Amino acid sequence: MNWFDKWVAKKCKQAWENKDRDEIIGAKQMAIGMGTIAVERGRPEGEGRITFELSTAVGGKILNVRHYDERRDRHDHQTYVIPTGEDIGERVAKIINLEMFKQ
């Protein structure tokens, strides 16, 4: 057997071993080419997450809000003060809504 026959035999063996993988890839490519597959990937888990920390201070509460801006590859950090006597739940809800609009 010469080198060409060995090469052809090796390629045939590789094709036979990978036929299942190649059939799946070929079917996906054909379906995409025909326009029948429209795969929409969601955002990864944790992307767009806003993290906040509420701590006690003299005269009120401090709310630290952090989120990651993917477009600028940057972590943004904002600190809010909630004076004593204000409804904490209402103020936190307003602040979180404000931060959601910033994204």
C-alpha positions, 0 to 999 in steps of 0.5 A: 500500500503506498502513501496515498492509499494510507492517507485515503484510508486514514481520512475515510476512518476519520470521516466514519468516526465523526459522521454523527457530529458532522451530520448534526453540524450539517443539519444546523447549517442547512436549517440556518441557510434556509432561514428556519432556525432563529436562536436568540440567546438570553443574557447570561445569569447575573448580567444586568444585576444591581447590588445594593447594601443598606447600612445604619448611620447616625441620623438615617440609613446609607444605601450603596448601589453597585452595577456593572456597565458592560458597554464601558466595562466598568463598575458603577457605584453610587451612595444614597443617604436616607434620613431618619423618619422617611419610609425606607421601603419607599425610598429604596424602591425609588432609588432602585427604579432610578438605577434601572433607568440609568442602565 
